[in-house]
């Protein structure tokens, strides 16, 4: 396949999907010299990416070796972006809670970290790991990313894709989250429902992640203007309306871990459907009639893996 060079206008690449994965792929493809079009049914603020608390953490994504590589590449980009307030990316310290001895710290490879001191732990928590990672405020980041895509000359077409044959282009990149599998005849995807509630930020500086609490997954992610509290991870659930009982339970868990939130009022609430899959699919799709690259199935780590996956997509194209 030819590659763009001096005086070469590059390939016509259509990216199906307008969430964080699709937009990041489109931006990197345009920067590589291709003529790129994004085809997406929804604007970025209406995608699952907008619901994400977007703490850098490789949650519910596999395979491990590739996830670590993509995550480290993305962390480097987000660390650089944190120098520009317009991006909404900040570097924040926080704690991953441990409730059993000998926790598996596979996610920390290449990441400076240390055991949490007793004074840094929530009430009743036996242990934890402290580290500083990017927190991506999607309220600001998604508009920034969409703006960068437009500035790179990418055309954005707002329509739903039911058949890949209806999308023009020399090469297609399928990065449409849960909608990707049906377009490629892949039924291995499963929605993983996540519900969040956003509270007014009382001035928190640190985030907290507790995957093993007795009441379920809990995270508290301050973003300055609000604090994202979650969450749930219900495989197969497809509803997108917030459940008041689920919200009440999330708030009980979050406020027990972070007492400063006990008087913080609720600002908003939302439900998103993570694109679950046994492994991220990032590969050329054989037998498609023209070059097609798949990039989907990122589970709860779309933001975390976005830049690393986009680099691999560019290499495949």
Secondary structure, DSSP 8 states (H G I E B T S, - for coil): -----TT----EEEEE--SHHHHHHHHHHHHTT-EEEEEESS-GGGSGGGT---BS--TT---HHHHHHHHHHHHHHHHHHTT-GGG-EEEEEEEEEE-SSS---GGGTTS-EEE--GGGS-TT--EEEEEEEEEE-HHHHHHHHHHHHHHTT-EEEE---S-GGGS-SSEEEE--THHHHHHTT----EEEEEEEEEE---S---EEEESS-TT--EEEEE-SS-EEEE---EET----S--HHHHHHHHHHHHHH-GGGTT--EEEEEEEEEEE-SS-EEEE-TTSSSEEEEEE--BT-HHHHHHHHHHHHHHH-
